[in-house]
Amino acid sequence: MRNQPRVVPWLNYEEFFQVFQWLYASIEDHPDLVQRGIDRVLAWINRGRVPIAVKATMDLVELQLRERKQTHGTCPLTQNELQLLYGSALTRFVNILEDSLQKGYYARSMYAIADDIGLPRHFVQIRHSATHEEGLPSLPVLRRAGTEALQWLHDVYWMAQIRPDGVDSVSASTVEDLGILVRQYKLAQKECIRSSSEEQQEVAAKRTKTRDGLIVKIIEMLEDDTLKHSIVPVLLRCGYLIPTSKKKRVSLEHPDFDTILVSLWAPLLRSLDNSFNGFFLDLVTGIFDRLHPGDYYASHFPLSEPPTILRVAPDPEEEKQKHPSYLMTLTAWLQYFLVKCETSKNIFSSDVFVIVVEGALQHPCAYSRLILRTAIEKYPSMAKPLRPFMVFMETMSKLSKHEDQIPNDLAVKVDEVLERDNDEAMEKRFMAWRQEVKSTKKKGQI
């Protein structure tokens, strides 16, 4: 019997992951992002059932944010008020976790349930003290318990949820081995480019054979369903599709795309596309995952640094991938794919135009708008069907600049309307757009 699909209130994995980042952003450095995460969870609660761990996270984060805000207000909370709030939040945290596991006819000990789920026993003791004893635990104890509870939720619930499907099927050693082979390919292809003159035909043939052998080895290491966790992350590292030297990258000051990059990587990209039907889609998705700043409608260059997740040290490679020149060069690759998709220089057999433009529509940000403008410049017939999306992005970009002026309750309603529009009306627009693309293709305009 097939398992019934689980209904969740978030639109997709990307939204779920984004809310995780917001909730665990630094309250001192990014209180606005934390508030955004709280508002989004409230919107989820209004829409349907939300996992108890998500609710518990929101409760504890909201209390920490409230305490931070009250220190700057005219009516700060007293120590007793803070103790009551923390005591209530931690009691609720323990109760909702353990009540969900009381499934037998006879009630089980809270300590036994805590042991089963790996919850430290002192949370049960704090809950008992806050509920039954005359005096509440001290405020420092309650604050520390709140931070520990968030860390426990982070490690036990969120870390288990945010790992993408299939990530465990590709070991770190496999990815590193791929990286070595791709670096060897890069060096071999550089030699092929250098020895392409007629005087060196024999040498060129040997170097081409070496390069092609490396491509075969790379392909033999891959599987269709794990490309997005193996070869795609390798290709998108600095030093591969994106040059290590910032001088060789695209930027707002130097917008010209170096076609030597295409000569360097086209043989490998073409071979991967011929061997795996889903490679181009996975590559484009990987690019947009890096272009997309998290704030769907951000319009500023450079993008602001994403929030720091609780106790998660920044990854050096991820830090490099935040640089504007890295993001602009990724954008230039997609623009190149669009411009060349109907020429002899097209690398891919997939429907390049549809995949790239739909990716831009599904990941609205400053870089996506550049890609859509390129699509319209290349194919003027697409201006009309793409115009509603461009207007929508531009409007939301302007609104995002004044988001701090929107009351929280209104922000939640705006989120609900936007997400309902994304889920229903936007799907209709996508269908209409696809029909327009088909019609335009028949006329030979794409």
N, C-alpha and C positions, 0 to 999 in steps of 0.2 A: 504494500500500500504506500502511495506517495505521501510524503510529509506535507502538511498544509503550510503555505507560506506564512511567515511571521509578519504581521502588520506593524509598522513602526511610524511614528509621526514625522520623522525627518525625510527629506526628499531623496537623499542618496548618501553614500559613504562620505563624500567630500564635505557635505554639510555637517555630518556627525563629527568628523575629524576637526572641522573648523571650530565647532562649539567647544570641543575638548581643549583646543589651543586657547580659546578665549577664556574659559573658566580657570585654566591654570596659568594664565598670564600673570606677570608681576603686578600685584595690587598697587605697589608704590609707583611703578613706572608707567603702567598701562591700566589705570582704573576704568577708563572708558571702554576698553576691550572686555574687561571682566564684566562690566555692566551689560554689555552687548550679549555676552554669553548667558547671563541670567535672564535677560529679556527673551532670548531665543528659546530657552528651556520653558519659560512661562507660556510662550506661544505653542510649544509642543504639548504642554499639559492641557491647554485649551482644545487641542486638536484630537488628542487620543491618549492611550496609555503610555506612560513613560517608565522605563526601568527604575526600580527603587534606588539603585546606585546613582543614577543621574540626578534624581530628586535630592538625595542626601548630599551630593556634591554641591548642588545649587544652594541648598540651605546653609551649608557651612561657609561657602564662598561669599554668599550674600551677607552673612553676619560679619565676616572679616572686613568686607568692603564698607559695611555700615559703621563699624568701629573706626575705620580710617577716616570716613567722611565726617563723623561726629567731632573729631578732634579739631576740625577746621570750622565748625558751626558755632552759632551763637548760644545754643542750648546743648552742651555736651552731655552725654550719658554719665550717670554716676557709676561708681564701681559696683554697687549693688545691682543696678539695672543691667550692667554688662554681665555680671555673674548669672543673673536670671536668664538672660538671652542665651548665653553659652550653655548653661545647664539644660535649658529646654532643647536647644539644637542637638546637643550630644545625646540626650535621652531619646529624642526622636530618631537620631541616627542608629542607635542600638536597637530600639524597638522595631523599626520598620525592617531592619535586616533580619532580626531573629524571628519576628512574627511571620515572615514569609517562609520560614523553615519549620514552623510548628505544624507538621502535617499529620502526626499520629493522633490516636484517640486520647492518649495521656500526654499532658504537657511535659516537655523536656526542660532540663535545667538550662538556664541561659549560659552558664559556663560551658556546658557540654556543646551547645550549638556554637559558641564562640570558638571552641577548640576545633570543631568540624570545619569551619570556614577560615580558620587562621587569624581570627580577630584577637588581638591581645586582650588578656583577661582584665586588665585595669580599666578598659572601657566599660565593662559590666559593673565594676566597682564604682566608677564615677556615676554611672546611671543610677545605681542603688543609692549613693549618697545624695544625689540631686533630687531623688524622688522621695526617699523615706527619712533621711536624717534631718535634724533640726537646722544645721548650718550647711551652706553650700561649700563645695571645694573652693579653694582660693582662686582668684582670677588668673594668676600665672599658670596654675595647674590646668585650668580650663582652656586657656589660650593654647598651651602646649598640646593638650589633647585634641583641640580642633585642628591644629596643623598635622598631628599624627594621623587623625582620621582622614584628612584629605590625601595624605601620602598613601595610606592603606588603600583607599579607593582608587588612587592613581595606579598603584602597582597591581592590585588584584582585579579590578574591573576594567579600567580604561586601557591599560597596556594589553589586556587580552582581546579587547574589541578593535583596537586601531591597527592591528597587524593585518595587512591586506591578504586576501585569499591567495594561497600559493606561495607566499613569501618563504615559508618554512621548507618548501620543496627545492629551493635553490640555496645551497650552502655558501657561506662566505668564501670558502676556499675555491669553489667553482667560479664565483664572480671574479676573484682575484686571478685565477688561471685564465679566464676570458680576457681580463684586462691586459695580461702579459701578451697573449696572442694578438690582441688588437693593436697593441703598441708595436709588435713585430711587423704586423701588416702595414702599419703607418710608415715605418722605416723602409720596408720593401717597396711600397708604392712610391715613396719619394725617389728611390733609386730608379724605378721604372720611368718616372717623369723625366729624370735627368738624362737617361740613356735612350731617349726616343728618336735620336737622329739616325739617318741612314747608315752613317759610318759605324754605328754600334749595334747593328741589328742582332748579331749573334749574342752580344752581351744583354741586349734588351730582352731577347727571347728567354734567356736563363733567368733573368730577374722577374719577368712576368710569370714564369713557371713557379718560382719561389713564392711570389705573392699569391698566386692562385692556390697553391698548396696550403698556405696559411688560411685562406678563406674557407677551404674545405674543412680544415681542422676546427675552425670557429663554428661552422654550421653543424658539424658532428656533435658538438657539445650542447647544442640547443634543442629545446622542445617547444612546440607551438604554444602550449598553454602557460609557459613560464617566461616568455620573451620580455614581458614588462618588468620582470624582476631579475633578469640576467643581462642580456645584451643591451637593452635600452638604457639602464642606468650607467653602464660602462661607456656607451657612446656619448652620453650627455655629461660625463665628467669633464672638468677643465683639462685641456690637453688633447682632447679627441675632436668631436665636431666643433667644439669651442676652443680656440687657441689659448694656450697658457698666457701668452703675451697680450696684454690689453691693447697694445698698439696695433695688433693684427685683427682686433675685433671691431664690430660695428658699434658706433655710438651716435648720439644726437649731433655731435660736432663733426663726426666722420661717418656719414650714413652709407657709404658705398660698400657693397658686399664683395669680398675678395673671392673671385671664382676659382682661385687656386685651391680653395677649400673643397670645392665641388670636384675638381680633378683628383684630389687626394682621397676622397671618401666615396665617390660614385661607384667604383667597382664593388666595394663591399656592400654598400646599401642596395645596389641592384641585385646582387647575388642573394642577399637576405630576403629581399622582396620576392624573388623567383622561388625561393625555397619554402617560405612561410607566408601563407595567405594573409595572416593578420599582422604581419610585421609593421606595415606602414601605419595602420591604425594605432598600434601600440606605441610606435615612435611619436606620432602626433599627440597622443594622449599624454605621454611622458613629458613632452615639451610644454603642453598647456598646463600640466600640473606644476611645472616650475615657473611658468609665466604668471600664473594666477596668484595674486598676492594675498588671498584670503578675504580681503574686503572686496566684494564682487564689483563694486563700482568705483574703486579708487582710480584716480586720474593723474596722479602726480608722478613725475620722474625726478629723482630715482624713487623706487618703492621704499617705504619705511621698513625697518627691520621687524620681522615677526616677533611675537611675544616669547619670552623665555618660559619654558615649561618647568614646573616644579622639579628641582633636583636633576634635571636632564642637562648635561653639559653640551654646549654647542658642538655640532659635528663640523670639523674643518672644511670638508667638501661642501656641506650645505651652506656654510658661511660664504665660500667662494661663489656659490650659485645665486647669491643675493645681489651680486654686483650689477649695476645697470648695464655695463658693457656685455656681461654674460647674457642678460635677458634680451638686450637689443640684438645680439648675434643669433640667438634662438629665433627671434622674430624674423630676422633676415632670412634664415633658412626656410621658414614657412612661406615667406613672401616669394622666395626663389622657386619653391615647389609650385606655387600658384602660377607664377608668370611662365614657367617652362612646361606646365602640365600638358599642353596641347602641341608641343614642339618635339623635334627629334632629340632634344636634350632632356626630355622627361626621364626620370630614373625609375619611376614606379609604374606597375601595371594596375594599381588600384584606382578608384575614382578620386583622384587627388583633390579636385575642386570641392566636391561635396564633403569629404572628410575634413579638410582644413577649415572650410567656412563653417561647417557645423561645430567644429571644435571651438572656433572663435565665438560663435553664438552661445555656446553652452558654458563658456568661461569668460564672461564679460569683464574686461579690464582695459587699461590704457593700451596695452600691447595688442589686444584683440581688435581694438578699433583701428590700429594701424594696418592690421592684416585685412580687415574688411574694406578699408579704403583701397588697398592694393587690388582686391578682388573686383571692386567697382571700376577702378581705372583700367584694369585689363579687360573686363567684360562689362561695358556700359549697360548692356541689357539687364544686368543684375541690380542696377541701381534702385529700380522701383521695388522689387520684392525685399531687398535688404534695408530699405529706408526705415521701415517701422522699428527694426532692431537697433539701427544706429541712433534714431531719435530716443528710444528707450534708454540706451546706454548713456547718451549724453545727458539726459534728464536726471538719471540716477546719480551720475557723476557730480552734477551740480548740487543735488540734494545732499550727497554725502559730505560735502564741505560744511554744511550747516546742521549736521546730524546731532551735535551736542545741544542744539536749541530745541529739539523735539522732545516733549514730555515722554517719560518712560511708558506710560500706558498707551499713548498714541503710537510710540515706536513699535510696541508689540502688535498693535492692530495693523500698522503698515507692513510689518513682516508677514503677518497672516495673509494680507491681500496680495502682496508681491509673490509669496510662495504659492498661493492658490492660482495666481495668474501664470506663474512658471509651470505649474502642474497641469493646467487646463487650457487657458487661452494661448499660452506659448506653444503648446503642443499643436494646436490648430494652425498657428502661424508657421510652424515647422512643416506641417503637411502641405500647406499652401505654397510655401517656398519650394519644397521638393517638386511639386507639380510644375511650378514655374521653371525650375531647372530642367526638368524633362522636356517641357515644351520648347525651351530655348535651345536645348541640344538638338532637337529635331530640326530646328531652323538653321542649324550650323553656326550658331552665334557663340558657342562654347566649344 
